[in-house]
Amino acid sequence: MPLIPVAAVLIDGASDDLHFSYAIPDNLFGMVAAGCRVSIPLRNRTAFGTVLHVTEVDTDATKYALKPITSLLDDKPILTEPLMKLAHWMSDYYLAPVESAFRAMIPQAVRSPESAEKTRKVVRLKSENIDSETIEKLGKRAKKQVKALELLKDAPENTISLQDFSAKHRIARPSITALEKLDLVEVIDETVQRDPFAGQTFVESAPLTLNPEQVVALDAVVQACELNREKPAKPILLHGVTGSGKTEVYLQAIQHCLDQGRGAIVLVPEISLTPQTADRFKTRFAKIQDQVAVLHSNLSAGERHDEWKKVLNRQAKIVIGARSAVFAPIENLGLIVVDEEHENSYKQETVPRYQARDLAVVRGHLENCAVLLGSATPSLESWKNCDVGKYDLVQMKKRVDDRGLPLVRVIDMRLEALKQKGQIPILSSKLRLAVEKRLEQGEQTILFLNRRGFARSIMCPECGYVAECKHCSLTLTVHREEDRLMCHMCGYSQLPPRQCPECKSKAIVNAGYGTERAEETIRRVFSTARVARVDTDSMRKKNQLRDTLAQFKAKKIDILLGTQMIAKGLHFPNVTLVGILNSDVGLHIPDFRAGERTFQLITQVAGRAGRGDIAGEVVVQTYTPHHSAIQFGRHHDFEGFADEEIQMRKQFHHPPYFHLAIITVRSTHQQRAEFSLQTLHTRLKRNLPDDIGMTEPLPSPLIRSHDQWRFQIMLKSVNPRSIAGHIRSIIKDLTFPDDVIVTVDMDPHNLS
């Protein structure tokens, strides 16, 4: 039977994850492979897509004649073989369609024709064809043409853009066309590099001298990076206190990889960390231009496209970015660094719901490269992996140059409230005096509050009315600058009422406070101080965050107030005071990780203080001063906190001892969502493996979001594959109403 090669192609831009089969024409035989980008006919138009796999099909078995692929878009696959394997692993583990895994790996900017390679017309001198006689002839009748030739002779690489000739030099296109006919110049297309760091100059910096703890850490990473290993080295957890010099270890380990001819990926949790981290890497590796590529969602589509292409074309060997940078198509990968590996932002909240830290470990195994996980407050999952021998542990317990950790003072805000006759104060008297002292001494202060907006909610003290979102089961947050009440879940907003909508009382008040209100108070109390606020509301313009941090570094700002955007990874030697205005914001939510997150946040924020020659001080304001997260954070005691917390987790069968999966069913019809989950629960309960525990169907902690009612069940097991296999076997045979959406989240970080 005759066999023909057929490619399964995932179409760009489709609303679902369907793929279609196309025949591979003779002129592309042997060139089309999994991971290639192709153009294909789709109905009456040309479309683009990615080849998922190539097979041979019996022509007699096909019901319809297959359309052929039109052309290849790139001369090689844009996804390497290990990345293809990683996509299938991700699909299997996280119970996501393999098509969604491929979409996650290729940025929209790369798949979109609108952000494709940008070019401009340039004029280039053909110097070998110019002689004095030609110039003399032109000078008599075409002075503009002579001027153009003279400009080109003095221009870098004898090239000037066609637009500049018209705009800057007032030389029209016909003059250039005439020179083309005389074969004196040529007009060509030149690729324009959309560089997010355009206009910045990076001066190469030298490696720093390492202290003994850093030397031990670097040696461990270098050994893990050894070439020709029979099997991958264990991932390394680098537990180093804030200011211990983890970044310098990263830099020198990456230099070792470059010396071997290999590449590296550096993941950072927050986009806000990327500018400063990228600057340090660009400076260290400035010797080779464009060796460092940056990938994150704050880039324009064009910049993201060009940075990604730099990696694909082997121009850049180092990639820095947020979680999606784990898919960067670096060949001959030597090291993956996951900085602040404990961070929740490494978890993707949409399909496929992957954990970038875990994918980094899997990719390291597939590519036989070293994986370095760094944090001052490691996740308990990684800490336990060290305990059972899956990871190697390296610790750095001292700050560089033997600087001491900052002194942490805990302020009981209940006593402050009594002093102010029941009013909730934003600044305690001790924090206010500490800030004044820093202003007098010319030192800088960071104030942290992990809640944006002016007030948490608006309420009526007479009837108890609270303004709630029409689409979510959340209260609306007051934003004074926009004069709106806003939902931080769905974005709904409305004008704030001037009187209570229910009892018509005009005594309606703001409850709680956010960064807007804190900024207003700080500017009033410290009227001479230069204050800047950093949150997603104030940092909307491109490069605004980078400019603000640069001003703070240049000591043009005295007090920096912000959310978790400033909580970690930033290095400002002149900051000697850090104030945490309300450390209880995330402490009392219904989540078993609440204490861990609070401890991590206190430790990370505190680590911004005392990174220079002057000792640092941290003031923690709290209404629950005796909570273990507060007390262990006060003493910088991660191991003590981990020992206590991990025993509680073991007792209640929580991670890291058990893996979780949350199945959420949502619909605009409450009863339909609830009934669908009950049906699914009944099917799952039948033949439930003995090693899996399952809860009863319950409303989600956030029962309504974006006009959809949400219900969920949770499954627990020591073996995550057992959970995934059982869910997959049941769901594949079930159909749900069109308006019912079922999602599965393996290893969730958010229980709502």
Secondary structure, 3 states (H helix, E strand, C coil): CCEEEEEEEEECCCCCCCEEEEECCHHHCCCCCCCCEEEEEECCEEEEEEEEEEEEEEHHHCCCCCCECCEECCCCCCCCHHHHHHHHHHHHHCCCCHHHHHHHHCCHHHHCHHHCCCEEEEEEECHHHCCHHHHHHHHHHCHHHHHHHHHHHHCHHHEEEHHHHHHCCCCCHHHHHHHHHCCCEEEEEEECCCCCCCCCCCCCCCCCCCCHHHHHHHHHHHHHCCCCCCCCCCCEEEEECCCCCHHHHHHHHHHHHHHCCCEEEEECCCCCHHHHHHHHHHHHCCCCCCCEEEECCCCCHHHHHHHHHHHHCCCCCEEEECHHHHHCCCCCEEEEEEECCCCHHHECCCCCCCEHHHHHHHHHHHHCCEEEEEECCCCHHHHHHHHCCCCEEEEECCCHHHCCCCEEEEEEHHHHHHHCCCCCCCCCHHHHHHHHHHHHHCCEEEEECCCCCCECEEECCCCCCECECCCCCCECEEECCCCEEECCCCCCEECCCCCCCCCCCCCCEEECCCHHHHHHHHHHHCCCCCEEEECCCCCCCCCHHHHHHHHHHCCCCCEEEECHHHCCCCCCCCEEEEEECCCCCCCCCCCCCHHHHHHHHHHHHHCCCCCCCCCCEEEEEECCCCCHHHHHHHCCCHHHHHHHHHHHHHHCCCCCCCEEEEEEEEECCHHHHHHHHHHHHHHHHCCCCCCEEECCCEEEEEEEECCEEEEEEEEEECCHHHHHHHHHHHHCCCCCCCCCEEEEEECCCCCC
